[in-house]
Amino acid sequence: MEKRPLSITIIAWFLIILALFGLYGAFTMGSNPMAIKMLEDMHASLRFQQAWAVVGSIVTLACAYGMLKGQPWSRVLYVAWGIIGLIVGFITSPMKGLLIFSLVLLVVIGGLLFSLTGNQWFAARGLALKREQG
Protein backbone atom coordinates (compact mmCIF):
# COMPACT_ATOMS: atom_id res chain seq x y z
CA MET A 1 0.00 0.00 0.00
CA GLU A 2 1.52 3.29 -1.12
CA LYS A 3 -0.69 5.79 0.68
CA ARG A 4 -0.93 5.70 4.45
CA PRO A 5 -4.53 5.18 5.65
CA LEU A 6 -6.10 8.19 7.36
CA SER A 7 -6.89 6.09 10.45
CA ILE A 8 -3.19 5.24 10.93
CA THR A 9 -2.20 8.89 10.46
CA ILE A 10 -4.76 10.04 13.03
CA ILE A 11 -3.67 7.36 15.51
CA ALA A 12 0.01 8.24 15.12
CA TRP A 13 -0.52 11.97 15.58
CA PHE A 14 -2.88 11.32 18.51
CA LEU A 15 -0.12 9.25 20.14
CA ILE A 16 2.45 11.99 19.48
CA ILE A 17 0.22 14.55 21.19
CA LEU A 18 -0.43 12.21 24.15
CA ALA A 19 3.30 11.53 24.50
CA LEU A 20 4.11 15.24 24.56
CA PHE A 21 1.46 15.83 27.23
CA GLY A 22 2.92 12.86 29.13
CA LEU A 23 6.40 14.39 29.04
CA TYR A 24 5.04 17.73 30.22
CA GLY A 25 3.18 15.99 33.04
CA ALA A 26 6.25 14.01 34.06
CA PHE A 27 8.36 17.13 34.42
CA THR A 28 5.72 19.20 36.22
CA MET A 29 4.03 16.68 38.53
CA GLY A 30 6.49 17.36 41.34
CA SER A 31 5.37 20.99 41.53
CA ASN A 32 1.64 20.30 41.23
CA PRO A 33 -0.08 20.10 44.65
CA MET A 34 -2.98 18.06 43.26
CA ALA A 35 -0.59 15.54 41.70
CA ILE A 36 1.35 15.27 44.96
CA LYS A 37 -1.89 14.58 46.83
CA MET A 38 -2.83 11.87 44.34
CA LEU A 39 0.64 10.32 44.58
CA GLU A 40 0.19 9.96 48.34
CA ASP A 41 -2.65 7.50 47.64
CA MET A 42 -0.62 5.49 45.13
CA HIS A 43 1.69 2.58 45.79
CA ALA A 44 4.58 4.25 43.96
CA SER A 45 6.95 7.13 44.56
CA LEU A 46 7.10 10.43 42.69
CA ARG A 47 10.40 9.41 41.07
CA PHE A 48 8.91 6.13 39.84
CA GLN A 49 5.90 7.90 38.36
CA GLN A 50 8.11 10.46 36.64
CA ALA A 51 10.43 7.79 35.23
CA TRP A 52 7.45 5.68 34.11
CA ALA A 53 5.88 8.67 32.35
CA VAL A 54 9.13 9.56 30.55
CA VAL A 55 9.78 5.97 29.43
CA GLY A 56 6.15 5.60 28.36
CA SER A 57 6.29 8.81 26.36
CA ILE A 58 9.49 7.74 24.61
CA VAL A 59 8.01 4.34 23.73
CA THR A 60 4.82 6.01 22.50
CA LEU A 61 6.80 8.43 20.31
CA ALA A 62 8.76 5.51 18.85
CA CYS A 63 5.52 3.65 18.13
CA ALA A 64 3.98 6.70 16.45
CA TYR A 65 7.10 7.18 14.29
CA GLY A 66 7.02 3.53 13.27
CA MET A 67 3.32 3.75 12.43
CA LEU A 68 3.89 6.76 10.19
CA LYS A 69 6.69 4.84 8.43
CA GLY A 70 4.70 1.59 8.12
CA GLN A 71 6.95 -0.47 10.40
CA PRO A 72 5.09 -3.55 11.71
CA TRP A 73 7.02 -3.64 15.00
CA SER A 74 5.40 -0.35 16.00
CA ARG A 75 1.90 -1.76 16.33
CA VAL A 76 3.12 -4.83 18.23
CA LEU A 77 5.13 -2.61 20.59
CA TYR A 78 2.13 -0.30 21.08
CA VAL A 79 -0.16 -3.15 22.11
CA ALA A 80 2.48 -4.84 24.30
CA TRP A 81 3.37 -1.57 26.03
CA GLY A 82 -0.33 -0.81 26.49
CA ILE A 83 -0.87 -4.14 28.26
CA ILE A 84 2.18 -3.57 30.47
CA GLY A 85 0.90 -0.06 31.25
CA LEU A 86 -2.50 -1.41 32.26
CA ILE A 87 -0.88 -3.97 34.57
CA VAL A 88 1.33 -1.33 36.22
CA GLY A 89 -1.65 1.03 36.45
CA PHE A 90 -3.74 -1.67 38.09
CA ILE A 91 -1.00 -2.25 40.67
CA THR A 92 -0.27 1.41 41.43
CA SER A 93 -3.51 3.30 40.82
CA PRO A 94 -5.98 3.82 43.65
CA MET A 95 -8.69 4.62 41.04
CA LYS A 96 -9.00 1.33 39.15
CA GLY A 97 -12.16 2.48 37.34
CA LEU A 98 -10.20 5.02 35.30
CA LEU A 99 -8.25 2.16 33.71
CA ILE A 100 -11.39 1.12 31.81
CA PHE A 101 -10.94 4.14 29.50
CA SER A 102 -7.35 3.10 28.84
CA LEU A 103 -8.43 -0.46 28.10
CA VAL A 104 -11.14 0.67 25.68
CA LEU A 105 -8.68 3.00 23.92
CA LEU A 106 -6.10 0.19 23.63
CA VAL A 107 -8.70 -2.20 22.17
CA VAL A 108 -10.01 0.35 19.64
CA ILE A 109 -6.57 1.50 18.48
CA GLY A 110 -5.25 -2.06 18.46
CA GLY A 111 -8.23 -3.16 16.40
CA LEU A 112 -7.56 -0.45 13.83
CA LEU A 113 -3.84 -1.22 13.72
CA PHE A 114 -4.49 -4.93 13.08
CA SER A 115 -7.44 -4.45 10.69
CA LEU A 116 -7.26 -5.36 6.99
CA THR A 117 -6.27 -1.78 6.15
CA GLY A 118 -3.66 -1.82 8.91
CA ASN A 119 -2.26 -5.12 7.67
CA GLN A 120 -1.97 -3.70 4.17
CA TRP A 121 -0.19 -0.54 5.38
CA PHE A 122 2.23 -2.44 7.59
CA ALA A 123 2.56 -5.23 4.97
CA ALA A 124 2.34 -7.77 7.76
CA ARG A 125 -0.22 -9.93 9.49
CA GLY A 126 -0.61 -10.77 13.15
CA LEU A 127 2.36 -10.14 15.37
CA ALA A 128 4.97 -10.04 12.58
CA LEU A 129 7.73 -7.56 13.38
CA LYS A 130 9.05 -7.28 9.81
CA ARG A 131 7.35 -6.60 6.51
CA GLU A 132 6.31 -9.69 4.59
CA GLN A 133 8.14 -10.33 1.35
CA GLY A 134 5.67 -9.89 -1.45
C-alpha positions in Angstrom: 0.0 0.0 0.0 1.5 3.3 -1.1 -0.7 5.8 0.7 -0.9 5.7 4.5 -4.5 5.2 5.7 -6.1 8.2 7.4 -6.9 6.1 10.4 -3.2 5.2 10.9 -2.2 8.9 10.5 -4.8 10.0 13.0 -3.7 7.4 15.5 0.0 8.2 15.1 -0.5 12.0 15.6 -2.9 11.3 18.5 -0.1 9.2 20.1 2.5 12.0 19.5 0.2 14.6 21.2 -0.4 12.2 24.1 3.3 11.5 24.5 4.1 15.2 24.6 1.5 15.8 27.2 2.9 12.9 29.1 6.4 14.4 29.0 5.0 17.7 30.2 3.2 16.0 33.0 6.3 14.0 34.1 8.4 17.1 34.4 5.7 19.2 36.2 4.0 16.7 38.5 6.5 17.4 41.3 5.4 21.0 41.5 1.6 20.3 41.2 -0.1 20.1 44.7 -3.0 18.1 43.3 -0.6 15.5 41.7 1.4 15.3 45.0 -1.9 14.6 46.8 -2.8 11.9 44.3 0.6 10.3 44.6 0.2 10.0 48.3 -2.7 7.5 47.6 -0.6 5.5 45.1 1.7 2.6 45.8 4.6 4.2 44.0 7.0 7.1 44.6 7.1 10.4 42.7 10.4 9.4 41.1 8.9 6.1 39.8 5.9 7.9 38.4 8.1 10.5 36.6 10.4 7.8 35.2 7.4 5.7 34.1 5.9 8.7 32.3 9.1 9.6 30.5 9.8 6.0 29.4 6.2 5.6 28.4 6.3 8.8 26.4 9.5 7.7 24.6 8.0 4.3 23.7 4.8 6.0 22.5 6.8 8.4 20.3 8.8 5.5 18.9 5.5 3.6 18.1 4.0 6.7 16.4 7.1 7.2 14.3 7.0 3.5 13.3 3.3 3.7 12.4 3.9 6.8 10.2 6.7 4.8 8.4 4.7 1.6 8.1 6.9 -0.5 10.4 5.1 -3.6 11.7 7.0 -3.6 15.0 5.4 -0.4 16.0 1.9 -1.8 16.3 3.1 -4.8 18.2 5.1 -2.6 20.6 2.1 -0.3 21.1 -0.2 -3.2 22.1 2.5 -4.8 24.3 3.4 -1.6 26.0 -0.3 -0.8 26.5 -0.9 -4.1 28.3 2.2 -3.6 30.5 0.9 -0.1 31.2 -2.5 -1.4 32.3 -0.9 -4.0 34.6 1.3 -1.3 36.2 -1.6 1.0 36.5 -3.7 -1.7 38.1 -1.0 -2.2 40.7 -0.3 1.4 41.4 -3.5 3.3 40.8 -6.0 3.8 43.6 -8.7 4.6 41.0 -9.0 1.3 39.1 -12.2 2.5 37.3 -10.2 5.0 35.3 -8.3 2.2 33.7 -11.4 1.1 31.8 -10.9 4.1 29.5 -7.3 3.1 28.8 -8.4 -0.5 28.1 -11.1 0.7 25.7 -8.7 3.0 23.9 -6.1 0.2 23.6 -8.7 -2.2 22.2 -10.0 0.3 19.6 -6.6 1.5 18.5 -5.3 -2.1 18.5 -8.2 -3.2 16.4 -7.6 -0.5 13.8 -3.8 -1.2 13.7 -4.5 -4.9 13.1 -7.4 -4.5 10.7 -7.3 -5.4 7.0 -6.3 -1.8 6.2 -3.7 -1.8 8.9 -2.3 -5.1 7.7 -2.0 -3.7 4.2 -0.2 -0.5 5.4 2.2 -2.4 7.6 2.6 -5.2 5.0 2.3 -7.8 7.8 -0.2 -9.9 9.5 -0.6 -10.8 13.1 2.4 -10.1 15.4 5.0 -10.0 12.6 7.7 -7.6 13.4 9.0 -7.3 9.8 7.3 -6.6 6.5 6.3 -9.7 4.6 8.1 -10.3 1.4 5.7 -9.9 -1.5 
